[in-house]
Amino acid sequence: MSAPTLTSRQRARCRPDPVRWVVLIGLAVLAVITLVPFGLVALNAVKSPADYSQGGPLQPPNSLYLQGIIDFWVRVDFGEKLWNSTVIAGSVAVFAVLVSVVAAYALGIGRVRGRMWIIAIFLLANLMPQEALIYPLYYMAKEVDLYDTRLAVIIIFTAVQAAFGTYLLSAVLSRFPTEILDAARIDGAGKWHTLWRVVVPMSWPTLSVLLVFFFIWTWNEFFIPLVMLVSNENQTVPVALGVLQGQRLMDATTQSASALLGIVPAVVFFLLFQRTLTRGIAAGAVK
């Protein structure tokens, strides 16, 4: 009995693709280049000042030195700053997604009058720099007695992030299958029931991507929290890092420890939701 022969298409699939290997090698090189700064920060964060002065930033430490991380944690009360950033970023992510869904449902599916002008306004809001917004935001927060509170920052960034979310989701929901909406309407579902029982579950991959991005973007915000949160007990992690480093009270190893503690929570959050983010992007690409 003769062995089965491969067709030309099967042989082409078995043959190694040089373009694929070039792309993989290029991505690996870019990944290494991206990880090198994080590696240097982690290396110097566990290095004593004596090791740093003798061997510089590239030499491995003679022993594991954690006192710099402990000193920085105690000096800035990092646990409190971590809680503030988590509350603000988490609240903004949830509220901004909710506002974006409701507004985009009205614009993308409800087809309100002047839809294009409203979307253009949301786009313009995303293009405005924060420096142009800070004075009116500061004045309004003072007027309503919300200055130097986490609630003020949550409201501000909820509006900012929801502007982008509304602009994005309105384009997505404008192509929502009308057959599904008609079927829900025939079954007697109202607008709110259709939104939360039909539209939101089917759009969850896109919403999960927005949720992750809103959290990370808000976590890394510096300028508006710097102006709006002046009390030490209300400051976020980026503000605490910037203020303390601006005072020049830390050596190189403690600065590395502060940078490491500042980026680890965002990296952990991204790794925890990496599968959700990947699925959301893949689902959007398939659509």
CORFEN-V672898 format. One line per field, one symbol per residue. psi: psi as a letter, one per 30 degrees, with the letter a starting at -180 (. if undefined). burial: + if it has 16 or more other ideal C-beta (glycine too) atoms within 10 Angstrom, else -. Layout:
# CORFEN-V672898
psi = ???
burial = ???
This chain:
# CORFEN-V672898
psi = kkkkkkleeeeeefkkjeeeeeeeeeeeeeeeeefeeeeeeeeffgkleeeefefaffkllflkjgeeeeeeeeegheeeeeeeeeeeeeeeeeeeeeeeeeeeeeeeefhlkgeeeeeeeeeeeffklfeffeeeeeeeeeeghgkhlfeeeeeefeeeefeeeeeefeeeffgkkfeeeeeeeefgkaeeeeeffeeeefgeeeeeeeeeeeeeeeefkeeeeeefjfkefflleeeeeeeeeffhgkaeeeeeeeeefefeeeeeeeeegeeeeeeeeeeeee.
burial = ----------------------------------------++++++++--++--------+---+--++-+++--+-+--++-+++-++++++-+++-+++-+++++++--------++--+--+-------++--+---+----+++-+-+++++++++++++++++++--+--+----+--+----+----++--++---+-+++++++++++++++-+--++++++----+++++++++-+-----+--+++++++++++--+--+---+---+--+--+----
